Amino acid sequence: MTTDTFSPGRVVILGGGTAGWLAAAYFSRTLKMPNIALVESSEIGIIGVGEGTFPTIRSTLANLGISEREFLVRANATFKQGVLFNGWADGADSYFHPFNLPIGGEDEALLPHWIADDSAQRPSWADAVTVQERVIRAGLAPKLMQDPDFSGPMNYAYHFDAARFADYLRDISVAAGVERIEGTVAQVEKQADGDIASLILSDGRRVGGDFFIDCSGFRALLIGETLGASFTSCGDTLFNDRALAMQVPYPAADTPVRPYTLATAHEAGWTWDIGLTERRGVGYVYSSRHCSDDEAEATLRRYVGTQGDALTPRQLRFATGYRDQQWIGNCAAVGLSAGFFEPLESTGIMLIESALRMIGDFLVPGDRDARDAAARAFNSHMAGRFARIVNFLKLHYCITRRIDTAYWRDNADPASIPDSLRDMLAQWRTRPPSRFDFTVDLETFLPPSYHYILYGMGFHTRLAAGAARYPGARDAQQAFARVKAASPGALANLPDHRALLDHFHARP
Ligand code: FDA
């Protein structure tokens, strides 16, 4: 029966991957919502990749009321302090995108003074404003053993085993009262007004609900197949559409674990290399327009070396883009069903976190007008977020100086660069980025991340207005000196990454 009032009494989540179980955990444990059910299909399974996260994950996990140790052990997790990029600018370069904000925070006051220094001794931008690159290059952890849960002197996120993480979230959600329903959805029943009424499983069971969260992965069973939300492709800008993934064992139990993601550029894409406690997750993300699957496998094998000889890579295919409407009627999409970009910079799980926070804020009992207004606000915000991430990811490619393959040449072709990014780059050639270049509310990546990539890639800004136009030269020099002075202390105090992991795994 259709009514004018709306109460999200029973929330049904379809899908038991990272998105589904994170939704269940967030609603049941963080928001203390009763009456949550989750349908998952062991026949279909989960995608099982997605091992790199963003620092927002720490507050997401802390708000679930779990301990950091339990999470680290259950998800086989390690610490991640940023991404080290090798070979993206000219093939022989190496730069770091740290999670630490620059000294002084998001303020851009230091940047023009670093740009104005054209001496040979000038450190990289990341090294000038944070000690974190020195910390990761020394293989150190972001925190001390005695630091409180989910915090430390360095900003950090985690790498984890996606299947183990979903299992862990399932256990804590079910313990908090979430009803788990195992089965495959064969049909979706709608009400006369277009809202979803129930999911009908292949064995005939019917799962009814008041609000549905579509976490069914790339298939987008509810938001796409049932409700018809259209898909905006970003494939003309971000070319990668396939990946080959391998789980590579360490040669010895005490092999050092990298406290960062290593992203190495190749002929037609890049490899991710993620260190977990017992193995590495390695994958080649590539463009099927620029290389064949056989060439991609050869590239991955060349990268992994003999450790990969006995391993068979798993292929994943994906379309890069997002749904324009991610909330329709009584259904919101979260995770791969809402959209996906390639794995660069770990945007997948971070977008799940922001969607859940927003749904949690917006999903309240009320009339249908209010619910539909919430849907419009959600759609406009999420579409804005996705669109801005396209710019940030494209920045990693389009200012390359590599011309060795068609993939890199095509990536630098202005026709493949969104207008808004092209406009910003045109200005940044003669002035540093300004916070007014960004609509910060919609930015997943704050301006400092743009600065790290831009100047890590060796982008050249000529201060057309002259250095004197930018106040604070003395303060900037003092700030740079403070970072330099803090480096020996950080290197002396922080523990080795594997030693910290051993500590967490050993403690009762
Ligand atoms: P997932 O596919 O895992 O789950 C879908 C669920 O729906 C499953 O439980 C399935 O059984 C269920 N289902 C589907 N149809 C059903 C039906 N008819 N009936 C019942 N159940 C049904 N992200 C990131 O943050 N960092 C990273 O490093 C990466 N790396 C990465 C690499 C590659 C190659 C890809 C393709 C993706 C990533 N990602 C990522 C993205 C990340 O993997 C993704 O965001 C999360 O795993 C979330 O996936 P979902 O839960 O949305 O789908």
Residues whose N, C-alpha, C, O or C-beta is under 5 A from the ligand:
A	BS01	FDA	L14 G15 G16 G17 T18 A19 G20 V39 E40 S41 I44 G45 I46 I47 G48 V49 G50 E51 G52 T53 G183 T184 V185 C215 S216 G217 F218 A243 L316 F318 V334 G335 L336 S337 P343 S346 T347 G348 I349 M350
